[in-house]
Amino acid sequence: MAATPVMAQRPVDLPPLHHLVNVKPSKAVNVPEDFPLNHRGEITCETCHGIEDIEDIPFEEVDKRAPDFLRQGPYAKTTAFCYRCHAEKTYRRQNIHDLLDARGEYDEKACEYCHQQAPDPGKDHTREQLKLRLPPETICLGCHLKTPHLNALDHLVKPDEKMRRRMQASERRLGIILPLDTRGRIMCVTCHAPHERGLIDESKPAGKQVADGDVKEGVVYEDHPWDAVYRADKQARLKKLPGGAAPVALYYRRLRSEVLLRLSARDGALCLACHAFER
C-alpha cells in the first residue's frame, strides 16, 4: 500500500514588521521565563501570544482584541510588550530637545533637525529668519502624534477675539510668548517650549518656561489614590460604546514634574493664560 503523501503546511502571510519566528533570541534579548520557547530554544507564535493554538487559527480569525493576544496583556502600547524582552534604552530615539551639553554648549547639528541652519540663540529672530524646515504648525508632527495628550485636537483652533486679548494680556503680564500659527491658530508651541531651558536666555520671553523638570527625564507622573475611581468610571463608559471597545490599560496619575512648557499645567497657570474659569 502506498504511503499517504504528507501535505505541505500552507504558509501564513504575516503582516509587515511582524516579529521573526523559529529563531533563537540573541544574547541582547532577555526573554521572561514564562514566555515559552520551543524545544530548540527558538521564538514561536506562543512565545508572544497567549491564545491557545494560535498558530492553527487562520490569521484573519485571530481575536486581536483578546486580553492575552499579547502574552500577559493587554498593554497600553505595543512597545510596552516589546520591552518585556528588549532593552528600552537601546531602542530609544534621540531626544532632539536635549540640546545642551555638560558645559552648557549646544550642538548645531541637533538644531538642524528643525532648522535649515542653526540660528544663534543669543539673538532675536523673526519667524522667517528661523528658517524652519516645515511650517511651525506641522513641524512637531515629524516626531510627535497629532493627539499626544487629552484634548490636543480641541486646542488647534483660532482663538476668538476675547481669548486673543486675554492671551496678549498674559504675555505682557508674565513676560512669555504664546505664538500662533500662520493662520492665527493655536499650535503645539503655543503652550510647549521646543528648546531646552537655558538655550535661550530666560530674560527673553521665548526663553521662559517651567523649571522643575529634567528634559532628559521628561514628564514624570506619580501614583494617586484617585486612580481606582478613574479606572472604574472609564471602564463603565467604554462598555457603553457601540460595539464595545478594545481592551486598554487605564490609569490616573498626577504630574510630579514638568518640562518644555511655557507655564505650569500642574497648577493651572498654563490654562489660565488663555481661559477664564468661574470660581
N, C-alpha and C positions, 0 to 999 in steps of 0.2 A: 504493500500500500504506500502510495506516495505521501511524503510528509506535507502537511498543510503549510503553505507559504506564510511567512511572518509578514504582516502588513506594516509598512513603514509608518511611523507616527507622523501625523500632519504637523508641520512646523507652525508655531504660534507667532502671529505677526504682532510683536510688541511695539508699543508707541516709541517715538523718538526719545532719546535720553533715558530710556529705561536702563536700570542697573544690570550689569552683566551677571549671568548665571553660569554655573559649572566652572567657576574659577576659584582659586584659593585666595583668601584675604592676604594682603601684603602685611609686612611687619609694622607698617604705619597705621594699620587699622586695628581697632580694639572691639571685637565683636562680643556683646554681652553673652554670658554663659547660657542664658535661656533663649537665645536666638540660634536655633539649631542649624548645624551644617550637616552635609551628607557624610557617608562613611569614609569618603576620601578627604574630608575637611574642606569641602567646596561650598560656595554660596548657592542656594537653590531658591525656588519660589517661597518655600516655607521658612526660610531664614528671615525674610522681611514681612511676610504676610501670615496672619493668624487664622485665616479662613481655612477650614479643613479641606484637604484635597483640592486646593485652588488650581493646581496645575492641570486637573482633569475637567475644569469648568471652562466652557468657551469664554474667551476674553470679554466679549460684549455682554455676557450674562453675569459677570462678577459684580457683586454689590460693593461698589467703591465707597459707599456711604456707611458701610458697616463699621462699628467702632473698632473692631480688630482687623480691618482691612490692612492697615499697617500695624504690625505687632505691638500690643500693649497701648493702642491708641484709644480715642482719637487724639490728634495733635493739632494745635492751633496753626502751625505752619509745617509744611512738608520738611523744611530744612531742620526743624527740631527733631524729626525722626532720623534724618541723615546723621545728625551729630551724636546719635546713640553709639555709632561705630567710628565716625570720622572726627578728627580734632577740629573743633570750630575755628580755632585761631589760624589753622593752616589755610582755610578757605575764606577767611575774612578779607573783604576787598579794602583797598586803601581808603582811609578817611581823608578826603581832599580838604576838609575843613581844618585839619590838624596842620597848620601852616608854619608854626614857629618851632625852631629847634631849641636846645637847652640854653643857647646863648641869646635867644630872642630874635634870631635872624630868620628870614623866610626864604623858602625855596621857590624861585621864579617858575620852575617847571611845574610845580603844583598849581600855581596861579593860572597857568595856561590850559588847564582843563576847562576853564570857563571863559577866560580872556584870550583873545588872539595874541596879545602881548601883555606881559605882566606890567600893570600900572604901578607907579610909585605911591605906596600907601601914605607917604608923608604929604602928598599934595592933594588939593581939591580937584575933582574931575566932574565934568558934565556927564550925563548918561552916554552920550555919543563918544566921548573920549575914553570910556571904559572898554570899548571895543569887545563887547560880549560876543561869544560865538553863536548865540541864539538870543531871541528876544527875552527880556527878563522874566516875562510871564511863563515861558516854557523851558527855560534852561535847567530848572531844578528837576524837570521830568526826565532828564537824561539819566539820572540815578535813582530818583525817588518816585513813588507812586503818586498818582493824582489825588488819591484819597489815603494819605498816610496816617490820618487820625480822624476821629469822630467829627462830623460837621465840616470837614475840609471843603467839600464842594459848595456847601451853603455860603461860604465866605467869598468865593471867587466871583463877586458881583460888583457892580458900580454902586458906591455908597450914595445915598440921596444927599441933598444939599445940607440938611440938618446934621447928618452924621459927618459929612465932609468938614463942616465948620467945627464940630467937636474934635475931629482928628487934628485939624490945624491948631486948635487951642491947646491940645495935648502936646503937640510938637513944640510949641513955644514955651509952655509951662515946664515941660520935663527935659527939654533940650535934646530931643531924639528926632529921628525921621520915621515916617510911616509911608514909604513910597508906594505909588500906584503904578499900574502898567501903562502901556502906551495908549490904551483906550479909557484910562481913568478908573480901572477896576482894581479891587484888592487882589493881591497875588501872594505867593509864598513869602517873599522877602518884605512884605508889608509888616509882618509880625516876626519873622525869623531873620536873625543876623547871619549872613553867609560866611563871615570871616571870623576866625578865632579871636577871642578877646585879647587885645593888646597889639594886634597887627595895625589897626587904625587907632590913632591917639584918642583916648577916652574923652578928651576935651571937645572932640568933634561929634556932632550928632550921629554920624554914621558909625562911630566907634563905641557908643554907649550900648551896653547890653547887660543881661543878667550875669552876675559874677560868682554864683555859688557852686558851679559845676565844673567838671574837667572835660574838655572836648574829646579827650582820648577815651574817657569812660562813657561819655554820652549821658542821656537822661537816665536817672536812677529812680526806681519806684520801691516802695516798701509795702509789706502786707498790712491789711487794715481789717478790723472786726466787721466792717460793713460788707465784706466780701460774700458771706453766706446769704445775706438778704439780696444782694445784687444777682447772684447766681440763680436763686430761686425765682426772682422776678423775670429775668431774661429767658430762662428755660420755659416758663409758663407762656410767655409771649411768643416764643419760637414755635411752640406746639400749635398755636392758633393760626399760623401762616398757612395759606392754601398749599396743599401737597406736602406739608411738613417742612422740615429744614434739615440740612446736613448736620451731623453731629459736630459741635465745635466746643473747644475748651474755653469757658468764660471765667473771668476773674476780675476782681476790682482791687486796685492798689492805688495808694496815694503817692504823689510826687514827693521825692525826698530832695533831689537836686535837679537843676535845670541848666541847659546850655543853649547858646545860639538863639536866644530870644531877646527882643529889644526891651521888653519889660517882663516882669514875673507873671506867669499864668497861675502859679500856685496860690498867690494871694489875691488874684483877680485884677491886678493892676493893668495887665495887658488888655483884658476885656474892657475895662473902664476907660481906656484911651479912645475907644470908639463908641461904646454903648453907654446908655444911661439906664439904670435899673431903679424901680421903685423900692423904697426902703420900708 
